[in-house]
Every structure is written in structure tokens, then in C-alpha cells.
Amino acid sequence: MTDARMPGPSSPVEHATVERLTHYTRADQEDILGAGGDPFGVAHTGLTWLPKDLHVGVRLDGRLVAHAGLRRIPVRLGGAATEVIGVGGVAVAPDVRGRGLARTVVTSALDHARTTGPSYGLLFCRPELVALYRRLGRRTVDREVLVEQPEGPVVMPLRTMWTPLRDGAPAPGGEVRLRSYPM
């Protein structure tokens, strides 16, 4: 299931390993979060989402217990066309939450993202998760963010957060508009 061990932060959980997953299926997601029609609590948005291209997992004693996905996406920031690394599908099994696994999997995914070129990582989250992502070093985008949908651009109803992937990258200013579906 894995193609490479990824260097990652030292885990506070003994026997945890971080790895790049060669694939990540609905069954893998259900192994982490359980079965359910809306595991991320975003179905109410009615948005169409893109799948992730790269998947990072954390295994604890061989069991997949955490995941974060990445996807390079085109955006307009302050009127300039560029790309960002979208982070999504972050999941930690309920029975192992509170052990630093979200930090481990997100940090490892972003360490990889830093090698890919874009200056920013971007994610969307429910309001109740903003504090968690702030603790992980993410910053909120305090303006409307437009994302593409089948009917055209719409305002993202979830909170948008960003992180610099390059030293000295300034906060994205002006308009933030995904030139694709959200990830």
C-alpha cells in the first residue's frame, strides 16, 4: 500500500509511521473515520470537490489511523495567476485523537508540498476546526474566496486557511479565487 516512507516529525505516539500512500480508497477513509455519508461534515455546502493527487498516512501499529491529501490547484491571488497546494481529506481516527496525529500527518504532507514549487498551502474547514488548524500554524483568509462549481464561481461557505510553503512568503493579498473545484 505504500511506495515510500516519508520523513516526518517525530511522532508523540510510539510505533507510529508516516508514509506516502500509493492509493487512498473510500474503504481506507472508512477504516479511519467509520462508514457514513458525510464523514467531513461538508455535504450541506452542496459543493463539487476534486480528489487529492497525493496521500500521506500515519499508521499506528500497522493500522492506518490518519490521512492528509494534497493537490496542486490553479488560483488567482490579488489578480495574479499562480498555483497553490491544496490540503484536504484530513482525518484522524476518533479513538486516537488528542495524540498529535493531525499535526504529524499535516506537517508531513506540507513538508512534501514544500518540495513542489508553490508558495502557499490552502485548506477549507468547518468553523469548529479553525482553532485546531491555527494550532498547526495555519492562518485564516479574512475575505470571500471564490471557487469554481458546475454553475460557475461561488463563494466558499467554509473557512479558508493558508500556510506559507516558502520562507518569507507574504500573506496572500487581494482576491483569492480558485480556478478549479475545491480540493
C-alpha positions as protocol buffer text, in pm:
chain_id: "A"
residue {
  index: 1
  type: MET
  ca { x: 0 y: 0 z: 0 }
}
residue {
  index: 2
  type: THR
  ca { x: 293 y: 236 z: 39 }
}
residue {
  index: 3
  type: ASP
  ca { x: 555 y: 342 z: -208 }
}
residue {
  index: 4
  type: ALA
  ca { x: 790 y: 524 z: 28 }
}
residue {
  index: 5
  type: ARG
  ca { x: 845 y: 609 z: 388 }
}
residue {
  index: 6
  type: MET
  ca { x: 826 y: 983 z: 427 }
}
residue {
  index: 7
  type: PRO
  ca { x: 1043 y: 1178 z: 662 }
}
residue {
  index: 8
  type: GLY
  ca { x: 818 y: 1335 z: 916 }
}
residue {
  index: 9
  type: PRO
  ca { x: 815 y: 1497 z: 1253 }
}
residue {
  index: 10
  type: SER
  ca { x: 887 y: 1270 z: 1541 }
}
residue {
  index: 11
  type: SER
  ca { x: 557 y: 1130 z: 1650 }
}
residue {
  index: 12
  type: PRO
  ca { x: 438 y: 1154 z: 2007 }
}
residue {
  index: 13
  type: VAL
  ca { x: 281 y: 813 z: 1954 }
}
residue {
  index: 14
  type: GLU
  ca { x: 509 y: 514 z: 1987 }
}
residue {
  index: 15
  type: HIS
  ca { x: 511 y: 282 z: 1686 }
}
residue {
  index: 16
  type: ALA
  ca { x: 361 y: 545 z: 1452 }
}
residue {
  index: 17
  type: THR
  ca { x: 499 y: 562 z: 1099 }
}
residue {
  index: 18
  type: VAL
  ca { x: 434 y: 827 z: 834 }
}
residue {
  index: 19
  type: GLU
  ca { x: 421 y: 716 z: 473 }
}
residue {
  index: 20
  type: ARG
  ca { x: 315 y: 819 z: 130 }
}
residue {
  index: 21
  type: LEU
  ca { x: 18 y: 605 z: 24 }
}
residue {
  index: 22
  type: THR
  ca { x: 14 y: 477 z: -333 }
}
residue {
  index: 23
  type: HIS
  ca { x: -364 y: 493 z: -322 }
}
residue {
  index: 24
  type: TYR
  ca { x: -630 y: 601 z: -77 }
}
residue {
  index: 25
  type: THR
  ca { x: -973 y: 449 z: -117 }
}
residue {
  index: 26
  type: ARG
  ca { x: -1315 y: 502 z: 32 }
}
residue {
  index: 27
  type: ALA
  ca { x: -1252 y: 184 z: 233 }
}
residue {
  index: 28
  type: ASP
  ca { x: -932 y: 339 z: 375 }
}
residue {
  index: 29
  type: GLN
  ca { x: -1128 y: 650 z: 471 }
}
residue {
  index: 30
  type: GLU
  ca { x: -1395 y: 435 z: 637 }
}
residue {
  index: 31
  type: ASP
  ca { x: -1123 y: 246 z: 826 }
}
residue {
  index: 32
  type: ILE
  ca { x: -1017 y: 579 z: 977 }
}
residue {
  index: 33
  type: LEU
  ca { x: -1350 y: 761 z: 1021 }
}
residue {
  index: 34
  type: GLY
  ca { x: -1609 y: 485 z: 1005 }
}
residue {
  index: 35
  type: ALA
  ca { x: -1885 y: 447 z: 750 }
}
residue {
  index: 36
  type: GLY
  ca { x: -2110 y: 741 z: 680 }
}
residue {
  index: 37
  type: GLY
  ca { x: -2236 y: 955 z: 400 }
}
residue {
  index: 38
  type: ASP
  ca { x: -2070 y: 1279 z: 518 }
}
residue {
  index: 39
  type: PRO
  ca { x: -1751 y: 1196 z: 708 }
}
residue {
  index: 40
  type: PHE
  ca { x: -1615 y: 1554 z: 684 }
}
residue {
  index: 41
  type: GLY
  ca { x: -1942 y: 1731 z: 763 }
}
residue {
  index: 42
  type: VAL
  ca { x: -1947 y: 1936 z: 443 }
}
residue {
  index: 43
  type: ALA
  ca { x: -2230 y: 1784 z: 239 }
}
residue {
  index: 44
  type: HIS
  ca { x: -2455 y: 2075 z: 337 }
}
residue {
  index: 45
  type: THR
  ca { x: -2239 y: 2303 z: 120 }
}
residue {
  index: 46
  type: GLY
  ca { x: -2355 y: 2126 z: -197 }
}
residue {
  index: 47
  type: LEU
  ca { x: -2007 y: 2174 z: -345 }
}
residue {
  index: 48
  type: THR
  ca { x: -1835 y: 1956 z: -601 }
}
residue {
  index: 49
  type: TRP
  ca { x: -1486 y: 1863 z: -479 }
}
residue {
  index: 50
  type: LEU
  ca { x: -1168 y: 1744 z: -653 }
}
residue {
  index: 51
  type: PRO
  ca { x: -992 y: 1428 z: -537 }
}
residue {
  index: 52
  type: LYS
  ca { x: -642 y: 1459 z: -398 }
}
residue {
  index: 53
  type: ASP
  ca { x: -340 y: 1352 z: -603 }
}
residue {
  index: 54
  type: LEU
  ca { x: -101 y: 1263 z: -323 }
}
residue {
  index: 55
  type: HIS
  ca { x: -188 y: 1092 z: 3 }
}
residue {
  index: 56
  type: VAL
  ca { x: 6 y: 1080 z: 328 }
}
residue {
  index: 57
  type: GLY
  ca { x: -91 y: 838 z: 601 }
}
residue {
  index: 58
  type: VAL
  ca { x: 5 y: 760 z: 956 }
}
residue {
  index: 59
  type: ARG
  ca { x: 0 y: 402 z: 1075 }
}
residue {
  index: 60
  type: LEU
  ca { x: -8 y: 309 z: 1438 }
}
residue {
  index: 61
  type: ASP
  ca { x: 97 y: -50 z: 1500 }
}
residue {
  index: 62
  type: GLY
  ca { x: 23 y: -122 z: 1131 }
}
residue {
  index: 63
  type: ARG
  ca { x: -326 y: 34 z: 1130 }
}
residue {
  index: 64
  type: LEU
  ca { x: -396 y: 339 z: 912 }
}
residue {
  index: 65
  type: VAL
  ca { x: -517 y: 599 z: 1164 }
}
residue {
  index: 66
  type: ALA
  ca { x: -460 y: 936 z: 993 }
}
residue {
  index: 67
  type: HIS
  ca { x: -460 y: 1083 z: 643 }
}
residue {
  index: 68
  type: ALA
  ca { x: -397 y: 1411 z: 461 }
}
residue {
  index: 69
  type: GLY
  ca { x: -427 y: 1460 z: 87 }
}
residue {
  index: 70
  type: LEU
  ca { x: -263 y: 1715 z: -143 }
}
residue {
  index: 71
  type: ARG
  ca { x: -348 y: 1857 z: -483 }
}
residue {
  index: 72
  type: ARG
  ca { x: -186 y: 2132 z: -686 }
}
residue {
  index: 73
  type: ILE
  ca { x: -454 y: 2378 z: -798 }
}
residue {
  index: 74
  type: PRO
  ca { x: -460 y: 2696 z: -1008 }
}
residue {
  index: 75
  type: VAL
  ca { x: -566 y: 3018 z: -832 }
}
residue {
  index: 76
  type: ARG
  ca { x: -573 y: 3392 z: -874 }
}
residue {
  index: 77
  type: LEU
  ca { x: -420 y: 3575 z: -579 }
}
residue {
  index: 78
  type: GLY
  ca { x: -455 y: 3950 z: -589 }
}
residue {
  index: 79
  type: GLY
  ca { x: -523 y: 3929 z: -963 }
}
residue {
  index: 80
  type: ALA
  ca { x: -211 y: 3723 z: -1042 }
}
residue {
  index: 81
  type: ALA
  ca { x: -236 y: 3367 z: -1173 }
}
residue {
  index: 82
  type: THR
  ca { x: -39 y: 3113 z: -971 }
}
residue {
  index: 83
  type: GLU
  ca { x: -75 y: 2772 z: -811 }
}
residue {
  index: 84
  type: VAL
  ca { x: -116 y: 2658 z: -452 }
}
residue {
  index: 85
  type: ILE
  ca { x: -105 y: 2321 z: -286 }
}
residue {
  index: 86
  type: GLY
  ca { x: -450 y: 2232 z: -162 }
}
residue {
  index: 87
  type: VAL
  ca { x: -466 y: 2026 z: 156 }
}
residue {
  index: 88
  type: GLY
  ca { x: -777 y: 1821 z: 224 }
}
residue {
  index: 89
  type: GLY
  ca { x: -925 y: 1499 z: 345 }
}
residue {
  index: 90
  type: VAL
  ca { x: -751 y: 1539 z: 679 }
}
residue {
  index: 91
  type: ALA
  ca { x: -875 y: 1259 z: 900 }
}
residue {
  index: 92
  type: VAL
  ca { x: -774 y: 1107 z: 1234 }
}
residue {
  index: 93
  type: ALA
  ca { x: -946 y: 802 z: 1377 }
}
residue {
  index: 94
  type: PRO
  ca { x: -1168 y: 902 z: 1672 }
}
residue {
  index: 95
  type: ASP
  ca { x: -1007 y: 653 z: 1913 }
}
residue {
  index: 96
  type: VAL
  ca { x: -657 y: 803 z: 1870 }
}
residue {
  index: 97
  type: ARG
  ca { x: -740 y: 1176 z: 1861 }
}
residue {
  index: 98
  type: GLY
  ca { x: -559 y: 1404 z: 2100 }
}
residue {
  index: 99
  type: ARG
  ca { x: -221 y: 1236 z: 2047 }
}
residue {
  index: 100
  type: GLY
  ca { x: -76 y: 1479 z: 1791 }
}
residue {
  index: 101
  type: LEU
  ca { x: -154 y: 1268 z: 1485 }
}
residue {
  index: 102
  type: ALA
  ca { x: -325 y: 1556 z: 1299 }
}
residue {
  index: 103
  type: ARG
  ca { x: -7 y: 1761 z: 1344 }
}
residue {
  index: 104
  type: THR
  ca { x: 205 y: 1467 z: 1234 }
}
residue {
  index: 105
  type: VAL
  ca { x: 13 y: 1391 z: 915 }
}
residue {
  index: 106
  type: VAL
  ca { x: -45 y: 1756 z: 811 }
}
residue {
  index: 107
  type: THR
  ca { x: 315 y: 1856 z: 883 }
}
residue {
  index: 108
  type: SER
  ca { x: 446 y: 1559 z: 685 }
}
residue {
  index: 109
  type: ALA
  ca { x: 216 y: 1640 z: 391 }
}
residue {
  index: 110
  type: LEU
  ca { x: 325 y: 2004 z: 394 }
}
residue {
  index: 111
  type: ASP
  ca { x: 692 y: 1904 z: 416 }
}
residue {
  index: 112
  type: HIS
  ca { x: 637 y: 1726 z: 85 }
}
residue {
  index: 113
  type: ALA
  ca { x: 438 y: 2023 z: -53 }
}
residue {
  index: 114
  type: ARG
  ca { x: 738 y: 2249 z: 13 }
}
residue {
  index: 115
  type: THR
  ca { x: 935 y: 2050 z: -246 }
}
residue {
  index: 116
  type: THR
  ca { x: 680 y: 2107 z: -525 }
}
residue {
  index: 117
  type: GLY
  ca { x: 715 y: 2477 z: -605 }
}
residue {
  index: 118
  type: PRO
  ca { x: 407 y: 2676 z: -494 }
}
residue {
  index: 119
  type: SER
  ca { x: 448 y: 2937 z: -222 }
}
residue {
  index: 120
  type: TYR
  ca { x: 124 y: 2861 z: -37 }
}
residue {
  index: 121
  type: GLY
  ca { x: -79 y: 2576 z: 103 }
}
residue {
  index: 122
  type: LEU
  ca { x: -456 y: 2626 z: 121 }
}
residue {
  index: 123
  type: LEU
  ca { x: -730 y: 2435 z: 301 }
}
residue {
  index: 124
  type: PHE
  ca { x: -1100 y: 2469 z: 374 }
}
residue {
  index: 125
  type: CYS
  ca { x: -1252 y: 2371 z: 706 }
}
residue {
  index: 126
  type: ARG
  ca { x: -1563 y: 2390 z: 918 }
}
residue {
  index: 127
  type: PRO
  ca { x: -1560 y: 2679 z: 1171 }
}
residue {
  index: 128
  type: GLU
  ca { x: -1517 y: 2443 z: 1466 }
}
residue {
  index: 129
  type: LEU
  ca { x: -1184 y: 2323 z: 1321 }
}
residue {
  index: 130
  type: VAL
  ca { x: -1027 y: 2668 z: 1281 }
}
residue {
  index: 131
  type: ALA
  ca { x: -869 y: 2657 z: 1628 }
}
residue {
  index: 132
  type: LEU
  ca { x: -707 y: 2320 z: 1552 }
}
residue {
  index: 133
  type: TYR
  ca { x: -558 y: 2444 z: 1226 }
}
residue {
  index: 134
  type: ARG
  ca { x: -438 y: 2765 z: 1394 }
}
residue {
  index: 135
  type: ARG
  ca { x: -252 y: 2549 z: 1647 }
}
residue {
  index: 136
  type: LEU
  ca { x: -98 y: 2374 z: 1345 }
}
residue {
  index: 137
  type: GLY
  ca { x: 26 y: 2712 z: 1216 }
}
residue {
  index: 138
  type: ARG
  ca { x: -244 y: 2790 z: 958 }
}
residue {
  index: 139
  type: ARG
  ca { x: -380 y: 3140 z: 913 }
}
residue {
  index: 140
  type: THR
  ca { x: -731 y: 3243 z: 814 }
}
residue {
  index: 141
  type: VAL
  ca { x: -810 y: 3421 z: 491 }
}
residue {
  index: 142
  type: ASP
  ca { x: -1034 y: 3705 z: 607 }
}
residue {
  index: 143
  type: ARG
  ca { x: -1215 y: 3770 z: 280 }
}
residue {
  index: 144
  type: GLU
  ca { x: -1451 y: 3586 z: 50 }
}
residue {
  index: 145
  type: VAL
  ca { x: -1289 y: 3313 z: -154 }
}
residue {
  index: 146
  type: LEU
  ca { x: -1439 y: 3212 z: -486 }
}
residue {
  index: 147
  type: VAL
  ca { x: -1426 y: 2853 z: -608 }
}
residue {
  index: 148
  type: GLU
  ca { x: -1541 y: 2705 z: -935 }
}
residue {
  index: 149
  type: GLN
  ca { x: -1851 y: 2491 z: -947 }
}
residue {
  index: 150
  type: PRO
  ca { x: -2051 y: 2343 z: -1237 }
}
residue {
  index: 151
  type: GLU
  ca { x: -2276 y: 2651 z: -1241 }
}
residue {
  index: 152
  type: GLY
  ca { x: -1981 y: 2894 z: -1224 }
}
residue {
  index: 153
  type: PRO
  ca { x: -1789 y: 3060 z: -941 }
}
residue {
  index: 154
  type: VAL
  ca { x: -1943 y: 3060 z: -592 }
}
residue {
  index: 155
  type: VAL
  ca { x: -1831 y: 3193 z: -255 }
}
residue {
  index: 156
  type: MET
  ca { x: -1670 y: 2920 z: -45 }
}
residue {
  index: 157
  type: PRO
  ca { x: -1900 y: 2870 z: 256 }
}
residue {
  index: 158
  type: LEU
  ca { x: -1628 y: 2709 z: 470 }
}
residue {
  index: 159
  type: ARG
  ca { x: -1336 y: 2887 z: 636 }
}
residue {
  index: 160
  type: THR
  ca { x: -1032 y: 2924 z: 413 }
}
residue {
  index: 161
  type: MET
  ca { x: -691 y: 2890 z: 574 }
}
residue {
  index: 162
  type: TRP
  ca { x: -342 y: 2921 z: 430 }
}
residue {
  index: 163
  type: THR
  ca { x: 18 y: 2849 z: 523 }
}
residue {
  index: 164
  type: PRO
  ca { x: 340 y: 2968 z: 362 }
}
residue {
  index: 165
  type: LEU
  ca { x: 541 y: 2696 z: 190 }
}
residue {
  index: 166
  type: ARG
  ca { x: 838 y: 2928 z: 124 }
}
residue {
  index: 167
  type: ASP
  ca { x: 1035 y: 3132 z: 375 }
}
residue {
  index: 168
  type: GLY
  ca { x: 929 y: 3494 z: 359 }
}
residue {
  index: 169
  type: ALA
  ca { x: 611 y: 3429 z: 157 }
}
residue {
  index: 170
  type: PRO
  ca { x: 380 y: 3722 z: 242 }
}
residue {
  index: 171
  type: ALA
  ca { x: 14 y: 3675 z: 325 }
}
residue {
  index: 172
  type: PRO
  ca { x: -187 y: 3639 z: 5 }
}
residue {
  index: 173
  type: GLY
  ca { x: -343 y: 3978 z: -62 }
}
residue {
  index: 174
  type: GLY
  ca { x: -646 y: 4084 z: -259 }
}
residue {
  index: 175
  type: GLU
  ca { x: -876 y: 3847 z: -440 }
}
residue {
  index: 176
  type: VAL
  ca { x: -848 y: 3473 z: -375 }
}
residue {
  index: 177
  type: ARG
  ca { x: -1016 y: 3269 z: -646 }
}
residue {
  index: 178
  type: LEU
  ca { x: -966 y: 2902 z: -720 }
}
residue {
  index: 179
  type: ARG
  ca { x: -964 y: 2836 z: -1092 }
}
residue {
  index: 180
  type: SER
  ca { x: -1090 y: 2485 z: -1020 }
}
residue {
  index: 181
  type: TYR
  ca { x: -1324 y: 2298 z: -790 }
}
residue {
  index: 182
  type: PRO
  ca { x: -1203 y: 2296 z: -429 }
}
residue {
  index: 183
  type: MET
  ca { x: -993 y: 2009 z: -304 }
}
